[in-house]
């Protein structure tokens, strides 16, 4: 008796755990039963209506397979579950898996989303659509995704797109090989040949995440940012861009190239550093840190940090250097605690604060360096050449004399203020103010090793132009 009850319990339990929900034909203009490959089928034609659980299906013709619990659907196919609707010219519905396969194209719609493709599968148990071939998904015109293939999780409005992906939103256009788009939180994660286009920037990289609500992007690996309004390009290993704040930073082999066009002439500024920040509000400027190198025509510099401010007109600007800065202009070398360079058409002024030192090797005689040092220094340029140098406080200078382009001794001077005036790249006149001292050494008494002011040091680490990524 106990054994019989146990067997009955197993039978009843089996009926509960393994139900077979069959597809039901509710209506058709005609219904014919026949056998295909030994399986009993029914063929219904005309205004066909089927149901499976809470799923409703309409079409013009169906072949229902009893054993397989599937139905081949033909003509004006429409599969509906609550607010979800799938339309297709044909398809197959699998009752055991609660899925529909549409090999000749499908359109999925619900109140917020429209999804189209050449091939579509929808799994009702998972609320998952897998569409392939010319995929296009839109959400009330707030975004559009096109791709070769896309998985769409309807409940959470999350899309996994693959192959030739393009996402268009109100604030950006994103291209990539692969994309995860999370509509509810407004986050796109893209990999492989990523390109993000917005109003003021174009960002390319191997990987990027875009935060739609914040208009923020994080890019990694071979990053390149084009600033559209500034004719500037920055590259590096990692970047963050904040569109609302007009701010971005890039780090890891950061390189800036900015082009200025003036009177049909182009001047290009290059800045290399470990990290670079871009502030695109007026006044537009960049802050570079960690092994900073600057190249602007024949103006070269190295420092630990640097600031580059563009003039409000977009022509020229200011470069400020600190942290053991060195500047070269042709054969002129300048050092100090901090250096400030002003540009218009070309370099106009260099200001040096504290431990100011400038030296220039003679073009007539190698190894002879005109030198000037002090606390503060101003170097004025005219048409790209040194016009005069003024040094204030503890000023000292050494400049060599030539006659008919032959060596003719050296002058050594000191005072509170020294002004050197240049002509054709040579010292032409010297003015000394405040307790002036001066000594002339004839050529036969010149000892180059002794003619060195405090701070004399030849720097050889001039920056060279590097390719952008």
C-alpha positions as CSV (number, residue, x, y, z in Angstrom):
1,X,0.0,0.0,0.0
2,X,2.8,2.4,0.9
3,X,4.6,1.5,-2.3
4,X,1.5,2.3,-4.4
5,X,1.2,5.7,-2.8
6,X,4.8,6.4,-3.5
7,X,4.4,5.5,-7.2
8,X,1.3,7.7,-7.4
9,X,3.2,10.7,-5.8
10,X,6.0,10.3,-8.4
11,X,3.5,10.3,-11.3
12,X,1.7,13.4,-9.9
13,X,5.0,15.2,-9.3
14,X,6.1,14.4,-12.8
15,X,3.0,16.0,-14.2
16,X,3.7,19.2,-12.2
17,X,7.4,19.6,-13.0
18,X,7.4,18.7,-16.7
19,X,4.2,20.3,-18.2
20,X,4.0,20.3,-22.0
21,X,2.3,23.6,-22.9
22,X,1.1,23.0,-26.4
23,X,0.7,25.6,-29.2
24,X,-3.1,26.0,-29.8
25,X,-4.7,26.9,-33.1
26,X,-7.8,29.1,-32.2
27,X,-9.0,30.0,-35.7
28,X,-8.3,29.4,-39.4
29,X,-10.4,29.5,-42.5
30,X,-9.4,25.9,-43.3
31,X,-7.6,23.2,-41.3
32,X,-6.0,20.0,-42.7
33,X,-4.3,17.2,-40.9
34,X,-1.4,15.3,-42.6
35,X,1.9,13.6,-41.9
36,X,5.4,15.0,-42.6
37,X,8.4,12.7,-42.2
38,X,6.3,10.4,-40.0
39,X,5.1,13.2,-37.7
40,X,1.5,14.3,-37.4
41,X,1.0,17.9,-38.4
42,X,-1.9,20.3,-39.0
43,X,-1.9,22.9,-41.7
44,X,-4.1,25.9,-41.2
45,X,-4.7,28.5,-43.9
46,X,-6.4,31.9,-43.8
47,X,-6.8,34.4,-40.9
48,X,-4.9,32.0,-38.6
49,X,-4.8,32.7,-34.9
50,X,-2.7,30.8,-32.4
51,X,-1.8,31.1,-28.8
52,X,0.9,29.7,-26.5
53,X,0.5,30.7,-22.8
54,X,0.2,34.5,-22.9
55,X,1.6,34.8,-26.5
56,X,-0.7,35.5,-29.4
57,X,0.2,34.7,-33.0
58,X,-1.5,35.7,-36.3
59,X,-0.5,34.8,-39.8
60,X,-2.0,33.6,-43.1
61,X,-0.7,30.1,-43.0
62,X,0.8,27.7,-40.4
63,X,2.1,24.2,-40.2
64,X,1.9,22.9,-36.6
65,X,4.2,20.0,-35.5
66,X,2.6,18.3,-32.5
67,X,5.6,16.2,-31.3
68,X,8.1,19.1,-31.6
69,X,5.6,21.6,-30.3
70,X,6.5,24.1,-33.0
71,X,4.8,26.0,-35.7
72,X,6.1,27.2,-39.1
73,X,4.4,30.6,-39.8
74,X,3.9,32.2,-43.2
75,X,2.5,35.5,-44.4
76,X,2.0,38.7,-42.4
77,X,3.3,37.0,-39.2
78,X,2.7,38.9,-36.0
79,X,3.7,37.6,-32.6
80,X,2.4,39.6,-29.6
81,X,3.1,39.4,-25.8
82,X,1.6,42.2,-23.8
83,X,3.0,45.4,-25.3
84,X,5.6,43.6,-27.4
85,X,5.0,42.9,-31.0
86,X,7.1,41.1,-33.6
87,X,6.3,41.3,-37.3
88,X,7.8,39.2,-40.1
89,X,7.1,37.7,-43.5
90,X,7.7,34.3,-42.0
91,X,9.0,32.5,-39.0
92,X,9.1,29.5,-36.7
93,X,7.7,29.5,-33.2
94,X,9.1,26.9,-30.7
95,X,6.7,26.2,-27.9
96,X,9.1,24.3,-25.6
97,X,11.6,27.2,-25.7
98,X,9.1,30.0,-26.0
99,X,11.0,31.6,-28.9
100,X,10.3,32.8,-32.4
101,X,12.9,32.7,-35.3
102,X,12.4,35.0,-38.3
103,X,14.9,34.1,-41.0
104,X,13.6,36.6,-43.6
105,X,13.7,39.7,-41.5
106,X,11.7,41.0,-38.5
107,X,10.5,44.2,-36.8
108,X,10.2,44.2,-33.0
109,X,8.2,47.1,-31.5
110,X,7.0,48.0,-28.0
111,X,5.9,51.4,-26.7
112,X,9.5,52.7,-26.5
113,X,11.6,50.7,-28.9
114,X,11.7,49.6,-32.6
115,X,14.2,46.9,-33.6
116,X,14.7,45.8,-37.2
117,X,17.0,43.3,-38.9
118,X,17.4,40.9,-41.8
119,X,17.2,38.0,-39.3
120,X,15.6,37.9,-35.9
121,X,15.2,35.6,-32.9
122,X,13.2,36.5,-29.8
123,X,13.3,34.4,-26.5
124,X,10.2,35.3,-24.6
125,X,11.3,33.5,-21.4
126,X,14.4,35.8,-21.2
127,X,13.0,38.9,-22.9
128,X,16.0,38.7,-25.2
129,X,16.2,39.6,-28.9
130,X,19.1,38.4,-31.1
131,X,18.9,40.2,-34.4
132,X,21.4,40.0,-37.3
133,X,22.1,41.8,-40.6
134,X,21.5,45.5,-41.0
135,X,20.3,45.8,-37.5
136,X,18.7,49.1,-36.4
137,X,17.2,49.9,-33.0
138,X,15.6,53.2,-32.1
139,X,14.0,54.5,-28.9
140,X,11.5,57.3,-29.6
141,X,14.3,59.1,-31.5
142,X,16.4,59.6,-28.4
143,X,18.9,57.1,-29.7
144,X,19.6,54.9,-32.7
145,X,21.9,51.9,-32.9
146,X,22.9,50.3,-36.2
147,X,25.2,47.2,-36.3
148,X,25.7,43.8,-37.9
149,X,24.4,42.0,-34.9
150,X,22.7,43.0,-31.7
151,X,21.4,41.3,-28.5
152,X,18.7,43.3,-26.8
153,X,17.5,42.7,-23.3
154,X,14.1,44.3,-23.3
155,X,13.4,44.5,-19.6
156,X,16.5,46.4,-18.7
157,X,16.8,48.1,-22.1
158,X,20.4,46.9,-22.6
159,X,21.9,46.3,-26.0
160,X,25.0,44.3,-27.0
161,X,26.0,45.4,-30.5
162,X,28.7,43.8,-32.7
163,X,30.2,44.7,-36.1
164,X,30.1,48.2,-37.7
165,X,28.4,49.7,-34.6
166,X,27.0,53.2,-34.7
167,X,25.2,54.8,-31.9
168,X,23.5,58.2,-32.4
169,X,22.2,60.1,-29.3
170,X,21.2,63.7,-28.7
171,X,24.7,64.6,-27.6
172,X,27.1,62.3,-29.6
173,X,27.7,59.8,-32.4
174,X,29.8,56.7,-31.4
175,X,31.4,54.2,-33.8
176,X,33.0,51.0,-32.7
177,X,33.5,47.3,-33.4
178,X,31.6,46.3,-30.3
179,X,29.2,48.2,-28.0
180,X,27.3,47.7,-24.8
181,X,24.6,50.4,-24.5
182,X,22.6,50.7,-21.3
183,X,19.7,53.0,-22.0
184,X,18.3,53.4,-18.5
185,X,21.6,54.7,-17.1
186,X,22.9,56.3,-20.3
187,X,26.2,54.5,-20.5
188,X,27.9,53.2,-23.7
189,X,31.0,50.9,-23.4
190,X,32.7,50.5,-26.8
191,X,35.7,48.5,-27.9
192,X,37.7,48.2,-31.1
193,X,38.2,51.2,-33.4
194,X,36.2,53.5,-31.2
195,X,35.3,57.0,-32.5
196,X,33.2,59.5,-30.4
197,X,31.9,62.6,-32.1
198,X,30.4,65.5,-30.2
199,X,30.0,69.2,-30.7
200,X,33.5,70.2,-29.8
201,X,35.6,67.0,-29.9
202,X,36.3,63.9,-31.9
203,X,37.8,61.1,-29.8
204,X,39.3,57.9,-31.1
205,X,40.7,54.9,-29.1
206,X,40.7,51.2,-28.7
207,X,38.3,51.3,-25.8
208,X,35.9,54.0,-24.4
209,X,33.0,54.5,-22.1
210,X,30.6,57.3,-22.8
211,X,28.3,58.7,-20.0
212,X,25.4,60.2,-21.9
213,X,23.7,62.1,-19.0
214,X,27.0,63.7,-18.0
215,X,28.4,64.1,-21.5
216,X,31.6,62.6,-20.2
217,X,33.8,60.0,-21.9
218,X,36.7,57.9,-20.7
219,X,39.0,56.5,-23.4
220,X,41.9,54.1,-23.2
221,X,44.6,52.7,-25.4
222,X,45.8,54.8,-28.4
223,X,43.7,57.8,-27.5
224,X,43.4,60.7,-29.8
225,X,41.3,63.8,-29.2
226,X,40.7,66.4,-31.9
227,X,39.5,69.7,-30.5
228,X,37.4,71.0,-33.4
229,X,37.2,74.7,-32.4
230,X,40.9,74.9,-31.7
231,X,42.6,73.1,-34.6
232,X,44.4,71.0,-31.9
233,X,45.1,67.3,-31.5
234,X,46.1,65.5,-28.3
235,X,47.1,61.9,-28.0
236,X,48.0,59.6,-25.2
237,X,47.2,56.3,-23.3
238,X,44.2,57.4,-21.3
239,X,41.8,60.3,-21.3
240,X,38.7,61.8,-19.7
241,X,36.7,64.4,-21.5
242,X,33.9,66.5,-19.9
243,X,31.9,68.3,-22.6
244,X,29.8,70.3,-20.2
245,X,32.9,71.8,-18.5
246,X,34.9,72.1,-21.7
247,X,37.6,70.2,-19.9
248,X,39.7,67.1,-20.6
249,X,42.9,65.5,-19.5
250,X,45.1,62.9,-21.1
251,X,48.0,61.0,-19.5
252,X,50.6,58.5,-20.6
253,X,52.8,59.8,-23.4
254,X,50.6,62.9,-23.8
255,X,51.3,64.8,-27.0
256,X,49.7,68.1,-28.2
257,X,49.8,69.5,-31.7
258,X,48.1,72.9,-32.3
259,X,48.2,74.8,-35.6
260,X,47.8,78.5,-36.0
261,X,47.2,80.1,-39.4
262,X,48.4,83.7,-39.7
263,X,48.6,85.6,-43.0
264,X,48.7,82.3,-44.9
265,X,51.5,81.0,-42.7
266,X,51.1,78.1,-40.3
267,X,52.8,78.0,-36.9
268,X,52.6,74.7,-35.1
269,X,53.0,74.2,-31.3
270,X,54.0,70.7,-30.0
271,X,53.9,69.9,-26.3
272,X,54.8,66.5,-24.8
273,X,54.3,65.5,-21.2
274,X,53.3,62.7,-18.9
275,X,49.9,64.3,-18.3
276,X,48.1,67.2,-20.0
277,X,44.9,69.1,-19.1
278,X,42.9,71.1,-21.6
279,X,40.6,74.0,-20.5
280,X,38.6,75.1,-23.5
281,X,36.8,78.0,-21.9
282,X,38.2,81.5,-22.4
283,X,41.0,81.9,-21.9
284,X,41.8,78.6,-23.5
285,X,44.8,77.0,-21.9
286,X,46.7,73.7,-21.3
287,X,48.6,72.5,-18.3
288,X,51.3,69.9,-18.8
289,X,53.2,68.1,-16.1
290,X,55.9,65.5,-15.9
291,X,58.8,65.8,-18.3
292,X,57.3,68.6,-20.3
293,X,58.8,69.3,-23.8
294,X,57.7,72.2,-26.0
295,X,58.4,72.8,-29.7
296,X,57.2,75.9,-31.5
297,X,59.1,76.5,-34.7
298,X,62.7,77.2,-33.4
299,X,61.5,77.8,-29.8
300,X,62.3,74.7,-27.7
301,X,62.0,74.0,-24.0
302,X,62.0,71.3,-21.3
303,X,60.7,71.6,-17.8
304,X,58.8,69.7,-15.1
305,X,55.6,71.6,-15.7
306,X,54.3,74.0,-18.3
307,X,51.2,76.2,-19.0
308,X,50.2,77.2,-22.5
309,X,47.6,80.0,-22.8
310,X,46.3,80.9,-26.3
311,X,45.6,84.5,-27.0
312,X,41.9,85.3,-27.0
313,X,42.2,86.2,-30.7
314,X,43.5,82.7,-31.4
315,X,46.8,84.1,-32.6
316,X,49.9,83.4,-30.5
317,X,49.8,83.1,-26.7
318,X,51.9,82.5,-23.6
319,X,54.0,79.6,-22.5
320,X,55.0,79.5,-18.7
321,X,57.6,77.0,-17.6
322,X,58.7,75.9,-14.1
323,X,60.6,73.1,-12.5
324,X,64.2,73.4,-13.8
325,X,63.1,75.0,-17.1
326,X,65.4,75.4,-20.1
327,X,64.6,77.3,-23.3
328,X,66.5,77.3,-26.6
329,X,66.0,79.7,-29.5
330,X,68.5,79.0,-32.3
331,X,71.8,79.1,-30.4
332,X,70.5,81.0,-27.4
333,X,70.0,78.9,-24.2
334,X,68.0,80.4,-21.3
335,X,67.5,78.9,-17.7
336,X,66.0,80.1,-14.5
337,X,63.5,79.2,-11.7
338,X,60.6,80.0,-14.0
339,X,60.3,81.2,-17.6
340,X,57.5,83.1,-19.3
341,X,57.5,83.3,-23.1
342,X,55.1,85.6,-25.1
343,X,54.2,84.9,-28.7
344,X,52.4,86.9,-31.4
345,X,53.6,86.3,-34.9
346,X,56.8,84.8,-33.5
347,X,58.5,84.8,-30.2
348,X,58.3,88.4,-28.8
349,X,59.5,88.2,-25.2
350,X,61.1,85.8,-22.7
351,X,60.9,86.7,-19.0
352,X,63.0,84.8,-16.5
353,X,62.4,85.0,-12.7
354,X,65.2,84.1,-10.2
355,X,68.5,82.5,-11.1
356,X,68.2,84.0,-14.6
357,X,70.9,82.9,-17.0
358,X,71.3,83.3,-20.8
359,X,74.1,82.1,-23.0
360,X,74.7,82.1,-26.7
361,X,77.5,80.5,-28.6
362,X,79.3,82.6,-31.1
363,X,78.6,81.9,-34.8
364,X,82.1,83.2,-35.6
365,X,84.2,81.1,-33.1
366,X,83.1,77.8,-31.5
367,X,83.4,77.5,-27.8
368,X,82.9,81.2,-27.1
369,X,79.7,81.9,-25.2
370,X,78.3,85.3,-24.5
371,X,76.7,85.1,-21.1
372,X,74.5,87.2,-18.8
373,X,73.0,86.4,-15.4
374,X,71.1,87.9,-12.6
375,X,67.9,87.6,-10.6
376,X,65.4,88.8,-13.2
377,X,65.8,88.9,-17.0
378,X,63.9,90.2,-20.0
379,X,64.9,89.1,-23.5
380,X,63.2,91.1,-26.3
381,X,63.0,89.7,-29.8
382,X,62.5,91.5,-33.1
383,X,61.5,89.5,-36.2
384,X,62.7,86.3,-34.4
385,X,66.1,87.6,-33.4
386,X,67.4,88.9,-30.0
387,X,67.0,92.6,-29.9
388,X,68.1,93.3,-26.4
389,X,68.5,91.6,-23.0
390,X,68.0,93.4,-19.7
391,X,69.1,91.9,-16.3
392,X,68.1,93.3,-12.9
393,X,69.8,92.7,-9.6
394,X,73.2,91.1,-9.2
395,X,73.7,91.5,-13.0
396,X,76.8,90.1,-14.6
397,X,77.8,89.6,-18.2
398,X,80.5,88.2,-20.4
399,X,80.6,89.0,-24.1
400,X,83.2,88.5,-26.7
401,X,84.6,91.2,-29.0
402,X,85.3,90.8,-32.8
403,X,87.0,92.9,-35.3
404,X,86.5,92.1,-39.0
405,X,84.9,88.8,-37.8
406,X,88.2,87.9,-36.0
407,X,88.5,87.3,-32.2
408,X,89.5,90.5,-30.4
409,X,89.2,89.8,-26.6
410,X,86.3,89.7,-24.2
411,X,84.5,92.2,-21.9
412,X,83.4,91.1,-18.4
413,X,80.9,93.4,-16.6
414,X,78.8,93.7,-13.5
415,X,76.2,96.1,-12.0
416,X,72.7,96.4,-10.6
417,X,71.2,96.5,-14.1
418,X,72.8,95.5,-17.4
419,X,71.3,96.0,-20.9
420,X,72.8,94.3,-23.9
421,X,71.8,95.5,-27.4
422,X,72.3,93.2,-30.3
423,X,72.9,93.7,-34.0
424,X,73.2,90.8,-36.5
425,X,73.3,88.3,-33.6
426,X,76.3,90.0,-31.9
427,X,76.5,92.3,-28.9
428,X,76.5,95.8,-30.3
429,X,76.2,98.0,-27.1
430,X,76.2,97.5,-23.3
431,X,74.6,99.8,-20.7
432,X,75.4,99.2,-17.0
433,X,73.5,100.9,-14.2
434,X,74.2,101.0,-10.4
435,X,77.9,100.6,-9.4
436,X,79.1,99.5,-12.8
437,X,82.2,97.4,-13.1
438,X,83.8,96.3,-16.4
439,X,87.1,94.7,-17.4
440,X,88.4,94.1,-20.9
441,X,90.7,91.2,-21.6
442,X,92.7,91.4,-24.8
443,X,92.8,88.3,-27.0
444,X,96.2,87.2,-25.8
445,X,94.9,87.0,-22.2
446,X,91.6,85.2,-23.0
447,X,91.2,81.9,-21.1
448,X,87.9,80.3,-22.1
449,X,87.9,77.9,-19.1
450,X,87.9,80.8,-16.7
451,X,85.2,82.8,-18.6
452,X,82.2,81.2,-17.0
453,X,79.6,83.0,-14.9
454,X,77.9,81.2,-12.0
455,X,75.2,78.9,-13.4
456,X,77.0,78.2,-16.7
457,X,75.9,74.8,-18.0
458,X,75.5,73.6,-21.5
459,X,72.3,71.6,-21.9
460,X,72.0,69.0,-24.6
461,X,68.5,67.6,-24.0
462,X,66.7,69.5,-26.6
463,X,63.3,68.0,-27.5
464,X,62.7,66.6,-31.0
465,X,59.4,66.3,-32.8
466,X,57.6,63.1,-32.2
467,X,54.9,61.5,-34.3
468,X,51.3,61.6,-33.0
469,X,49.5,58.3,-32.5
